[in-house]
Amino acid sequence: MGYSARRGFNNGSMKATGAQRQAEVQQKIAKMQEAMNAAQTEVENKTFTASVGGGAVEAAVNGKKEVLSVQIKPEAVDPEDVEMLQDLVVSAVNEALRQAGDAMDKAVSSVTGGLDLSGFGF
C-alpha cells in the first residue's frame, strides 16, 4: 500500500474506492435534486389557460394545479341549459390542468433524462 499526498493511501491502484464512488453518486443525486426542484418551481410559477366552447369559457390554473380563474362570457349563460355551462367549465378546467401536468412531466423528464424515479418520491 502506497501513500500519495494527492490521493492518500492506496493499494497501488488508481481505482476509486467504494466510499469514493458512493460520495460521487450522492453528489450527482444532490445536483439532480437541485435541478429538479428548480424545474418544478419554474413550472409552478407559470399560468396555464384553456378556452372551450369557442371562447365561451376560459380557465386558468398554475403549475401547482390550483385554479386561478374561470371566465364565462355572458352569451354562454343560458338559464335553460345550465348543464352545458357546467360541462364547459369542467372541460376548460381539466384542459388547463392537463397542460400544467404535461409541463411538469416535461420539466422533470428533462432533468432526469426520462428515468422513472417514482419509487424515490419524485
N, C-alpha and C positions, 0 to 999 in steps of 0.2 A: 504494500500500500504506500503510495507516494503522497506528498503534500505540495500544493501549489498555492502561493499567496492569492492567486486569482480564483482558483477553483476549489480550494480547500483540500480535504483529504479525498483521495480516490483510490480505486483498486487498479490503477493503470489504464482504465478505460475512460473514454470521453462521454459515455452514455449517461443520460440523465437518470437520476435515481427515482424510485417510486415517489418519494416525497416531492422531488422537484417537478415531476410530471403532474402530480396532484395539484401543486401550487399553480402551475401553468394553466391547468384546466379550470381551477377556481377563478383565476384572473380573467380567463376568456368568458366564463359564465357571468362574472360580475359586469364585464363590459357589455355583454349581450343584454343583460337585465337593464342596464342603464339606457341602452339604445331602445329597448322595448318600451321602457317607461316614458322616454321622450316621444316616441312614436304614438303611444297611446294618449299622452297628454295633448299632442298636436291634434289628433282626431277628436278627442273630447271637446276641444275648444272650437271646432267647426260647427257650422249650421247646415243642415240638410233639408231641402224643401221639395215637396212633391205637390203637384197640382193634378186634379182629376175633374171629370165632367166638363171638359173644355174650359177649365179655369174657374169653374163654379165654386170649387172648394180647394183650399190650399192649406197644407200643414207643414209646420217647421219643427224639427227636432234637433237636439245637439248630439254630439258623439257619445254622450253618456246615456243616450236613448231616453232623454226627457223631452216631453212635448213642450215646445216653447210658445207656439201659437197655432190657432186654427182660424182661417178667414173664410167666411161664407159670403158670396155675392147675394144681394137681396133677391135677384131673379131665381136663385136656387131654392128659395124658401117657398114651398107650396104646402099650405096647411092641409091640402087634400092628399099629399103624398110625403108625409114625414119619413116614412121608411126609406125612400130613395135618398133623402138628405142624410139620414143616418148611415146608409151604406157608403155614400160618397165620403163622409168624414172618416169612417173606418178605413176605407181604401186609401185615402190620402195619408193618413197617419201611418198605416202599415207600410206604404211605399217609402215614406221618409225614413222610417225605422230600418227598413231593408237597406237603404242607401248608407245609413250610418253603420250598420253591421258589416256591410261589404267593405267600407272604407277601413274599419278597424281590422278586419281579417287581412286586408291587403297590407296595411301598415305592419302588422305583426309578422306576416309572412315575409315581408321584405327584410326584416331583422333576423328572422330565424332561418331564412333560406328555404322555407317550406317544410321544415322539420315539424312533426307533430309533438308539441310539448304539453299537451293537455294533461298528461299524467303528472306534470310538475306544477299544475295550478295556473298555467298561463292561458 
